[in-house]
Amino acid sequence: MDFSNDVEQCLKILEKGGLILYPTDTIWGIGCDATNEKAVKKVFDLKKRDESKALVVLLADKRDILKYVANPDPAIFDFLDSLDKPTTIIYEGALGFASNLPASDGSIAIRIVNDEFCRHLIKRFRKPLVSTSANISGQPSPQSFLEIGKEILNGVDYIVRHRQDETAAHSASSIIKWKNGQPQFIRP
């Protein structure tokens, strides 16, 4: 599948602090540069989401956790290898993100992506991407591109064409908080 044009267009928008609408290894997401405070604010505004509710960040590789999390528990890497479905993990000690992105306790929700398009985009961008469901806060998350509302479609700067025609329903990731060397399941 050739998605090189989508990647190039996304890179232009992300570099300017804009918003993209893109497919992930779970559901379609609204994305931006996770290190750009103004871009992150645009995501909160578009979703009409309270800024006290944290957003998920996507990274392309487990090694990237070392760059964006202070003192990650080494056991987390074996745990990540054992997962068989997309899982977002909440880590303590966020580093290098936009100041309005981590939760008030300094934690950050990170998912290592398996989706080829996302991995390629993040590696080319060389920064983490925000990924939050493509819906207004409080409304159901769209299970496919066709379910995304006009307000979201009109509120982003670029809509990825790759995978728009998929009709299979997708679901959000599991969410785990990593605490004292153990996973605590928030959303199985």
LUMLUM-516225 format. One record per atom (N, C-alpha, C, O, CB): residue in one letter; y, x, z. Coordinates in steps of 0.001 Angstrom, whole numbers, plus 524288, in hexadecimal, padded with zeros to 5 digits. Each point is the difference from the previous one (the first is absolute). Glycine has a CB too. Layout:
<pts>
aYXZ...
</pts>
This chain:
<pts>
m7FB5C8035A80000m804A47FCA680000m804D68037D80000m8008D8036E80354m7FAA37F54B80181d80834806697F786d804BB803277FFA3d804827FD33802B3d801DB7FBF57FE2Dd7FB01808017F95Cf804DB7FE3F80CD1f804737FDBF802DCf8047C803E780063f803577FF8E8036Ef7F67B7FACE801B2s8063F809847F750s803F38041D80051s805917FDE67FF6Cs8038D801F480297s7F5DE8043A7F9D3n8076E7F5E680042n8053E7FDCE7FF74n801BD7FD6280519n8047B80096801A3n7F9F07FE127F4B7d7FE097FE7B80C1Fd801467FD968050Cd801778042480409d803C37FF56802EBd7F6227F9417FB0Cv8032C80BA080231v801278042F803C4v80566802417FEF7v80313800B7803A1v7F359801667FD20e80AC07FF047FA4Ce805208023D7FEACe804727FC538018Ae803E9801B780236e7F7F08032A7F65Eq803917F61680645q8040D7FC2F8015Eq8009C7FF9D805F0q804607FFCF801FCq7F9B07FB287F5C3c7FD91804EB80B11c800377FFC5805BCc802D1804C080239c8033A7FF7C80387c7F46C7FB687FC8Fl80726809B67FDDFl80280804C5801F9l805EC7FFBF7FF69l802DE8018C80389l7F516803847FA2Ek809E17F8FF7FDD6k805B07FF837FF2Bk8026F7FC688040Ek804158013E80237k7FAA8800467F431i7FECD7FA1280A92i8020D7FC2C803C2i7FFC28022980592i803C87FF95802F2i7F95C7F9147F722l7FE70809A180756l7FF5A8020E80554l803F68044F80124l802298003D8044Al7F44B7FD8C7FB59e80A838059E7FC8Ae803C680445800BBe8057F7FDE5800FAe8031580281802B6e7F771803387F784k806BE7F5B78039Ak805307FDA0800ACk8004F7FC84804D5k804077FD8C800F1k7FD15802C57F569g7FAAF7FF7080CB8g800067FCB3804A9g7FEEF7FA4B7FED7g8015E7FC988031Bg804D580995800C9g7F75B7F8BD7F7A2g7FED47FAA47FE80g7FABB7FE2B801F7g7FD15802E580280g808637FE687F5BAl7F9637F9BE8068Dl7FB207FD8C801ADl7FC6C7FF167FB58l801BF7FEA87FBBAl802ED7FD1480BC2i7F63E8050A7F975i7FC167FEEA7FC06i7FC477FBD28020Ei7FF687FF50804B9i8014B809EA7F7B1l7FCD67F4057FFFFl7FBD87FC4D80137l7FB2C802407FD6El7FFEA800BE7FB40l8062C7F73A80557y7F5D48092580284y7FB9C802EC7FDCDy7FACF7FE7880273y7FFD07FE3580476y806428091F7F9C8p7F5AB7F9667FEC5p7FAD27FED980216p7FE2F8047E80378p801058048F7FEDDp7FCD77F5FB7F932t7FF7B8042380C20t7FDD9803FC80378t7FA177FF408003Dt7FDCF7FCF17FD01t80A9C803808085Ad7F50B802507FE2Bd7FA5E7FF5A800A8d7FEC87FAF880309d7FB737FEB0800D3d8036E80B207FEFAt8052F7F36E801D6t7FF3D7FAF280289t802F67FBF27FCC5t7FE357FE847FBCCt800C48059D80D51i8057F7FA157F8C5i803147FC107FD41i804C0802827FD6Ei8012080496800E7i7FBD87F48E80570w805D4803D87F673w804CB801F27FD96w803FF8011080443w8006E7FD0D803C7w7FDC17FDEE7F3E2g804B98093E807B4g803BE80184803F5g80572800E97FDE7g800C7801307FB68g7F7F2802AA80959i80B037FB8F7FEBBi8055C8019D7FEFDi8004D805908020Bi7FE6E801108046Bi8057C7F59A7FC3Cg7FE1780CDC7FC2Dg800108057080198g805418028F7FF47g803437FE467FCECg7F37D80222800DDc809FB803CE8052Dc804A5803417FF87c7FECF805508025Ec7FBCA800E280227c80A367F73A7FE32d7FDBC80B5D7FF38d7FFB38053980257d8001A7FF5B805F1d803DA7FE2180230d800AD806227F5F0a7F7497FD4680A6Ea7FF8E7FF5A805AEa80388803B880310a800397FFBC804CBa7F6A37FD5D7F9D0t80BEA806637FE9Dt8038E80398802A9t805B57FE757FF2Dt80385802AC801E6t7F5E0804747FD01n8078C7F49E7FE4En8054B7FE5B7FE9Bn8017F7FB1F80322n7FDF97FBC07FF08n800F28080D7F7DCe804A17FCD980CD9e801797FBC480386e802427FB427FD19e7FEC57FB8C80153e802EB80B2E80588k801997FA397F536k8025B7FBA77FD12k7FBD37FD037FCEFk800307FB357FFACk80844809D57FFA1a7F3D27FDC37FE7Ca7FBC47FD6F7FD16a7FCAA7FCAF803B0a7FE947FB9A7FEAEa8014E80BD67FACEv7FEE27FAA280B15v7FCE77FD13803DAv802EB7FB11801A2v7FD9B7FBDF8009Bv7FE4380C808029Dk8094B7F8037FD82k803217FB678016Ek7FFB47FBD87FBBCk7FFCA7FB5680129k8064380A6380413k7F9EF7FBF57F5D0k7FF877FC487FBACk7FADF7FCF480055k7FFDF7FB587FED0k8059C80A917FB95v7F64F7FCB280737v7FAF37FD5880082v800577FBD98044Bv7FE5B7FB8C7FF38v7FCDE80C997FDB9f806E87F95380793f8009D7FC3380445f8034D7FB587FE33f7FEBB7FB8280127f8008480BC58057Fd804F77F9D47F68Ad8037E7FBD37FE2Dd7FD387FC657FC1Ed800667FB398006Bd8074F80ABD800EAl7F57D7FC4E7FAE9l7FD507FCDD7FC10l7FBE67FC768028Bl7FF797FB707FE90l8020D80BA97FAC8k7FB9A7FB0480A67k7FBEC7FCF980290k802287FC498042Fk7FD317FCAA80206k7FCB280AB67FC38k80B297F94680303k8025A7FD0A8045Bk7FCD880104804FEk7FEBA7FC6F802F7k8049B7FC857F6C8r7FB8280BF380705r7FCA4801AA80450r80347802A880430r803788031C7FECDr7F4E87FDF47FB0Ed8068A7FDBB80AF6d8029E8026E8046Bd7FEB3805DB7FFF8d7FB758017F7FF7Fd8042A7F606805D2e8046280BBB7FB37e7FF1A805AB7FFC4e7FCD68021880499e7FE698048A7FFFAe809EB7FC2E7FB34s7F6C07FC05808C0s7FCBB801C68045Cs7FA337FFC97FE8As7FCBB80233802C1s80A197FAA78039Ek7F7E3800847F551k7FA947FFBC7FE30k7FF0E804797FC37k8025C800367FBD0k7FD617F5F280556a7FCDC80D5D8004Da7FF16804BC7FCEDa7FD847FECB7FABAa7FD887FBF07FF47a801818090880906l801AA7FE9D7F416l7FDBA7FFB17FAC7l7FBB88041E7FF79l7FFEF803D8802E4l8089A7F8CB7F95Cv7F3EE8028D80015v7FBC6803AF7FEF7v801DF8042C7FC27v8033B7FEF77FC98v7F6037F9FC80515v804B080BB87FEEFv80124804617FC8Dv7FAEB801B27FD67v7FBE58002F80280v80BC3802C080328l7F8A97FE4C7F556l7FB75801FC7FD2Dl80089805DB7FF13l80425801F37FE8Al7FAA57F54D7FD28l7FCE680B7C80534l7FF9E805927FECFl7FB6A800BE7FC4Al7FC627FCD57FFEBl80784805CC808E4a7FC448018C7F421a7FBF3800F07FC17a7FB55802FD8021Ea7FBBD7FFA77FDCEa80B31800477FB90d7F9C7802FB80AD3d7FBDD8037E801D1d8001280071805ECd804287FFDF8026Ad7FC5A8051A7F52Fk7FAEB7FB8D80ABCk7FFA48008E805BEk803338049B80206k802317FFC280446k7F4E77FC507FB5Ar8092A808177FD53r802FC804A1801B8r805BB7FEA980108r8028D802788033Er7F75F8033B7F799d808147F65C8025Cd8057D7FE83800A2d801327FDF08057Ed8047E80017801B6d7FBC37FDDC7F4C2i7FBC38003780C3Fi800C87FE238055Fi802498046280354i8034A7FF078035Fi7F5337FA9B7FBB2l805CC80B2780002l801DF8047A80305l805DC800D17FF60l8028C8021480382l7F4B5802067FB7Ck80AE17FA497FC9Bk80596800A57FEF5k803447FBA080279k80482800D880170k7F931803B27F634y800027F6CF808D8y8030F7FB7580198y7FE9D7FDBC8055Cy802367FC0B8019By7FE92802197F511v7FB8F8045F80C18v7FE877FE388053Bv7FFE2804B7803A7v7FD9B803FF7FED0v7FD157F4707FD77a807F68070680835a8000B8043A803DEa7FAB880022802CBa7FE547FC168023Da80B838030C7FEFCn7F39D805457FEA4n7FB24800DD802DFn7FBE17FBC07FF3Bn7FE537FD9B803D2n806FB8071C8029Bp7F9027FA477F4B9p7FBF07FC0C7FF57p7FAE0801C480274p7FEB0804A07FFE3p805A07F8667F7DEd7F8D67FF4D80A71d7FAEA801128025Bd7FC50801DA7FBA4d7FF517FD357FC25d802227FBF180B18p7FC2980B7D7F945p7FC7C801E07FBE2p7FB847FC347FED0p7FDF77FFF77FBA5p804478091480716a7FC3C7F3CE80111a7FBBD7FC417FF29a8015F7FBDE7FBF1a7FC897FD8D7FDBCa800AF803EF80B70i807C57FDC27F5EEi801A57FC0B7FC3Ei7FE03801397FA80i7FEF57FC6C7FCF7i808F9801E880881f7F78C806A47F93Bf7FE5F8017E7FAC2f7FA4F7FE8A7FEFBf7FEB37FE3D7FBB9f807C7809118047Ed7F6227F967803A6d7FA917FE427FF73d7FFC57FA0F7FFAFd7FCFE7FDD17FCF3d7FFDE80A1C807FAf806527F57F7FE3Bf8002B7FA4C7FFEFf801A47FE0D7FA91f7FDA27FC5D7FDECf8048B8038480BC2l801D2802837F40Al801C27FE777FAC4l7FB9C800A07FBFDl7FF747FCC87FC79l809B7805DE805E4d7F3B98017C7FE30d7FBA1800DF7FC65d7FBD47FBCB8007Ed7FD207FF077FC45d8049D80A8380436s7FDE27F3F580407s7FBEC7FC1B800F2s8016E7FA927FE00s7FCA57FC907FFD0s800C380893807F2l807757FA097F6C2l801CF7FAC57FE7Dl7FDFE7FE777FA9Cl7FFAB8033D7FC76l8084F7FE0F80901d7F6B17F9B47F9FBd7FE407FE287FAE5d803997FBDB7FDB4d7FED87FDCC7FBE3d7F81980433806D3k80D687FCEE7FFE9k803D47FC607FDD6k8056D801F180153k800A180301803B3k7F91A7F5707FD14p80A42805E87FC42p80552801D480119p8019D7FEBD8059Ep7FFB37FB85801B9p80293803457F4CEt7FF6F8053B80C43t801597FF6B80582t80526802B880123t800C5804917FEB2t7F5BA7FAEA803ACt80CFC7FDA080015t8050580216801B1t7FF69801A0805ABt7FE037FD0880337t807197FD437F66Bi7FC9B80A6280790i7FF96801F58055Bi8056F800F380229i803588024F7FD6Di7F3ED801D1800A6i8098D7FA0E806B0i804FF800C1802A5i7FF95804FC80340i7FCC7800708038Ci8051B7F5B87FCB6y8017980D8F7FE68y800188051A8029Ay804CA800658037By8041F7FDDB7FEC3y7F70D8063F7F9B8e804447FE9E80BD3e80486801328034De802B1804CD7FDBAe7FD73803557FDA8e7FE337F8D080A7Ag80978804377F88Cg802D6804BE7FE82g801378008C7FA40g7FE90803E77FD96g7FD3A8001C809CCa806DA7F81E7F65Ca801968004A7FA81a803DD804767FF2Ba8036F800ED8033Da7FB247F5647FBD0l800D480C707FC92l8036F8045E7FE9Fl801ED7FF737FA64l7FCF17FEB07FC88l7FE468071E809CAg809C47FB2B7F8C1g801FE8008D7FAB9g800F27FAFC7FCFBg800F3800327FB4Ag7FA8A807FF804CDf804477F36280275f800EE7FB0D7FD53f805A57FE46800BBf802C98020C80359f7F3D17FB737FDEFa80B147FEB37FB8Aa8051F7FD97800C6a800407FE06805A8a7FC167FE2680216a804A27FF3D7F438s803D28030080C26s800727FEB080590s7FECE7FA4A80128s7FE8D7FEB880467s8080E808447FC5Cn7F9F77F58C7FB66n7FEFF7FA73800D9n7FA6D7FE697FE91n7FED57FB587FFB7n80A938030A7FE9Al7F3318055F800CAl7FA9E7FEC37FE71l7FC1B7FFEF80486l7FD097FC3D8006Fl8050F807B27F70Cp7FDC08000480BE6p7FC357FFD08044Ep8012D7FB80803C6p8046B7FE2380060p7FA6580B947FED5a7FD207F4A08038Ea8009C7FBFC803FFa80362802288046Da800EA804B68004Ca7F6477F74C7FD60s80AA480092805BAs80382801A480440s7FD74803F9803A5s802BE803038028Fs8018B7F4477FCF1d7F681808C4800C7d7FD4F803CE8035Bd7FEF7805257FD2Ed7FD64803728021Dd7FE7F7F523802A8g8062C807F67F667g7FF50804DD7FD12g7FAE98004C7FCF9g7FECF8040B7FDB0g806948002C808FAs7F79A7F7977F94Fs7FB138000B7FD15s800F77FE867FA4Cs804117FDD67FE9Es7F6FA7FFDA80998i8011E8038A7F48Fi800667FEDB7FA68i7FAA17FE377FE06i7FBFA8022680186i80B5E8048D7FD52a7F8AB7F5627FDCAa7FB2E7FDF57FDB0a7FF2E802927FAB3a803417FF7F7FC7Fa7FDC67F7DC80844i7FA9980B667FAACi7FEEF802FE7FB39i7FAAA7FE817FDCAi7FC327FF64802E0i8095E8081180070r7FA407F7F87F77Dr7FB057FF3F7FD58r7FF828043B7FBD2r8039F800F17FCFAr7FC747F534804C2i7FB7480C557FE2Ai7FEC4803B97FBD9i7FDBC7FCBA7FB8Ai7FC167FD4D800B6i8023180A71805AAv8042B7F87D7F510v7FE5A7FC9D7FBADv7FB79802497FCEFv7FF78804C07FF79v809987F7FA7FFF1n7F3B57FFCC7FE98n7FBC7801867FC79n801317FE507FA6En7FD92801E57FC4Fn7FC0C7FD7080B10d80A187FD237F804d801687FE067FADCd8022B804757FC9Fd8037F802DE801A2d7FE627F4328023Ae7FBF9809727F76De80170804527FC8Ae805D67FFF47FE9Ee8028D8041480015e7F45C7FBBB7FC50f80B297FB9C8025Af805847FF9E7FEABf8036B801BA8049Cf8038A8032F7FF53f7FA697F5787FA71c801028054A80AD8c8032880157804A6c7FFB3805CC80146c803F88027F8010Dc7FA847F4878026Br7FCD180B137FC6Dr7FF698059A8012Cr80327803477FC29r802B3803AD80188r7F4547FAAC80221h8089B8004D7F763h802CB802EE7FBF3h805ED7FF9A800E1h802C5803EC7FFBCh7F5D57FA697F9DCl8094C7FCF480771l805977FF32800D7l801F080312804C3l80401802A47FFB3l7FB3B7F4727FC3Bi7FDF98089480868i801AA802B3804CAi7FFDF805EB7FF39i8038D802C2801B5i7F90D7F5C1803BCk7FF5C8096A7F805k7FFB4805A57FF15k80477801DB7FC87k8024080424800F5k7F4077FB7180007r80B027FD6B7FB09r8045C801737FC95r8053B7FF9D802D9r80370803447FF37r7F7677F9A37F912f805C27FF2480B00f804DF7FF30802DEf800A5804128045Df804618016F80161f7FB1F7F4F07FC91r7FC2F80B6F8042Br7FFE6803FC80425r8026A7FE268051Dr801BF803298032Dr7FEAA803877F5E5k7FFAD7F437807B3k801E17FDB0804E4k7FCB37FB2B80113k7FDA37FDD37FC6Dk80BAB8059880234p7F6867FAE880648p7FD207FB3280133p802E77FB397FDE7p804C48000C7FF60p7F77C80434808ACl800BD7F7A27F6E3l802387FB1C7FE16l7FF637FBB280410l7FBF37FF928028Dl802108031C7F43Av8060E7FA29809C9v7FF7C7FB3C80313v7FC8D7FC537FCDEv8004F7FFD87FB34v808A18014B80934s7F3CB7FBED7FE4Bs7FCF07FBEE7FD77s7FFB67FB5E803B0s7FD86800438041Ds7FD318065C7F6B5t807CF7F532803B0t7FFCC7FB3B80315t7FEC57FB867FC54t8017B8001E7FB6Dt804F98036580B3Cs7F6E47F89E7FB46s7FE477FBAE7FCA7s804927FDA67FCF7s804657FFB8801EFs7F45E7FE6480465a80619800397F4E4a803FC7FE167FC5Ea8012E7FA3A80101a7FEFF7FCA47FCB7a7FE09809EE7FC95n8051C7F86480B4Cn801557FAA58017An8049E80010803C5n8014B8040880247n7F5557F9197FC74i80BD27FE56801E0i804087FF62803F8i7FD3F7FFDB80545i7FBE27FD918007Di80A407FD807F94Es7FC058077480A16s7FD9D800458052As7FE9C7FA91801FFs803317FC697FFC6s801DC80BC280215g7F6337F74380016g7FE3B7FB0380214g7FD107FCB07FC13g7FD4D7FC4F8017Cg80A2B8040380470q7F907800F37F511q7FD207FD1C7FC01q7FAC6802BC7FEF3q7FF698049C8013Dq809187F8337FAAFp7F3B680066801D0p7FAED802797FEEFp800838049C7FC3Dp8033C7FFF27FC71p7F8707F76E80512s8012180C8E7FF54s7FFE8804857FC77s7FD6B7FE607FAE6s7FBF07FD6F80012s803B1808ED8078Bp802B07FB1B7F3F0p7FD9D7FE9D7FAFDp7FADC802EF7FF44p7FF9D804AA8011Bp8094C7F99B7FB13q7F3297FEE7801EEq7FAD78025E7FF28q7FF8E802857FA9Fq7FC66803097FF07q7FFC57F65780700s807808055F7F674s8001B802517FAC6s805A7800047FE1Fs803677FD9C8026Bs7F3507FF4E7FB8Ef80A3D805C57FDC2f805518005E7FDE3f8023E7FA987FED1f8049D7FF04800EEf7F92E809C07FB49l7FEF47F3C4801BFl801D17FAC37FE76l802247FCCD80490l802E87FC447FF26l7F688803F67F9C2e8052E8012C80BE3e801C67FD1B804A1e80527802078023Be801FE7FDCE803CAe7F4B6800667FE28i80B73805DF7FBD2i804D88024580214i804997FC867FE85i8009B7FE837FB78i7FBA480AA0803EEg806FB7F59780477g804677FC797FF39g80476802677FCE3g8009F804C37FFCAg7FCEC7F70F8087Dk8058D800C27F550k80472801B37FCBDk803FF8032B80313k8024F803AA7FDE8k7FC617F4707FC97e802268068680A75e803D8802D580324e7FE91805C88006Fe80362803697FFC8e7FE7D7F45F80541i7F918809427FB95i7FE2D8057380046i80059802817FA97i80203804557FF72i7F7E97F97380816l8041D7FF7C7F47Bl80026802207FAA7l80591801617FE5El800E1803FF7FD7Al7F7377F6AE80046n80BA18020B803AFn80577800F57FE93n802B0803EE8038Cn80431801F37FEAEn7FC1C7F5147FDDEg7FD5B80A2C807F3g8028880359803D4g7FEA6805C17FFA4g8024780336802C3g7FDC87F530802D1v7FC3B808F17F706v7FE828057F7FF68v802658023A7FB09v801B67FD1C7FC90v7F5E0801448084Bd80883806CD7FAD3d80260802A57FB84d7FC20801307FB9Dd80192800D37FB88d804D0802FF80AA2y7F4977FC447FB1Ay7FC08800E17FBFFy7FAF47FD61801A6y7FE6F8005780489y805BD8082F7F8DDi7F9477F4DC7FEEEi7FAF17FD7D800E6i7FBEA802E27FCC0i8005E800387FB36i803E17F6EB8069Av7F7EA80B0A800D2v7FBCF802DE7FD5Bv7FCD57FC307FCA4v7FEB97FBB0801B4v800D680AF8805B6r7FF397FAF97F3E2r7FCEF7FCB27FC6Fr7FA2380091800F4r7FCFD7FC567FF37r80A22804787FA24h7F756803DD8085Bh7FA7D8013C80101h7FDAA7FBFC803D3h802227FF1E80438h7FFA580A917FA30r7F9E97F3F48001Ar7FCE57FC5880335r802857FAA0800C9r7FE257FD0080345r7FE5A80AC680135q807A17F6EA7F8ACq802597FAD380098q7FC497FBA37FE72q800537FBAF80218q80853808517FC3Ed7F3D77FD137FE09d7FC8E7FBE67FE00d7FB207FF1C80350d7FCDE7FC927FEC2d80664805A07F87Ae7FC0B800CC80CECe7FB7B7FF2A8036Ce8008E7FACC802D2e804337FEAD801EFe7FAAF80B0B7FF3Dt7FCE47F3627FF0Bt8002A7FAEE802ADt7FCBE7FFED804FDt8005B7FC5380314t801047FF7C7F449a7FB7C8083280970a7FCD680034804C5a8039180045804C0a803E5802D380002a7F4C4801A97FB26a805FB7F893808D9a8031E7FFF9804CCa7FF2D8051F802F2a7FBA1801F380070a803BD7F42F80020h804E180BF58016Bh7FFC8804BE80332h801DC7FE9280576h802BF7FC1D800B5h7FED0809D97F76Ds7FCF97FD2280BACs801BE7FEDF80553s80284804D680260s7FF518045F7FE1Es7F9907F4EB802EEa80A06805CE8031Da802BD80433802B4a7FC15803B18029Ca7FB677FEB98009Aa80C577FB54800E1s7FA2480A7580004s7FC9E803E980277s7FEC77FE89805A2s8028B7FCA880256s8014080A377F7D6s7F8437FBB6807EDs7FF147FFD08059Fs804678032480289s8023C8037F7FD92s7F3C27FB9A80168i80B357FFA5805DAi803F180303802E0i7FD9C801C880525i7FDB97FCEF802EBi809BF7FDFB7F8E9i7F91F80A218052Ei7FDE280268804B3i804438032F80298i80303802AC7FD5Ei7F3EA7FD9A7FEC5k809557FF73808FEk803798037B802F0k7FC87804418024Dk7FC0B7FEE680281k80A9E7F9CF7FFA1w7FAE480C267FCFAw7FCF68046880200w802428018680547w8047C801B480058w7F953801867F67Dk7FF147FC2880D4Ak801F7801158053Fk7FBC7802BC8032Bk7FB857FE418002Ak80A7A7F9EA7FF6An7FB7480C18802EAn7FC6C802FA8035Cn7FAD38013B7FD49n7FBD37FF9880259n8084B7FC2780563g7FC39805C27F354g7FB57801967FD25g7FC867FB967FE38g7FBA4800F47FE34g804C3806FE806D1q801667F3437FB6Cq7FCC37FB7F7FE94q802F87FC267FC9Dq804B57FF4B800AAq7F658801D28079Ap8022C7FC587F40Bp802887FBF57FCDDp8004C7FAD4802FFp7FC277FE4D80256p800998061B7F57Eq807C37F92980817q800AA7FAC58023Dq801337FC5D7FB77q804188007C7FD86q7FF2F802FE80B4Ff7F9377F8E97F610f800927FC9A7FB73f804137FBC780102f7FF8C7FCFA803B6f7F71F804C07F9DAi80D547FE1B7FF14i804227FC1580049i7FEE27FBAA7FC14i800677FB6080140i8062680B73801A0r7F8047FABD7F84Fr7FE707FC487FBEEr7FB1B8022E7FD68r80057803987FCD3r809127F94C801A3p7F1F8800EE802E5p7FB0C802227FDDDp7FFB67FFAA7FA18p7FC1D8019F7FDAEp7FF887FBD680A8B
</pts>
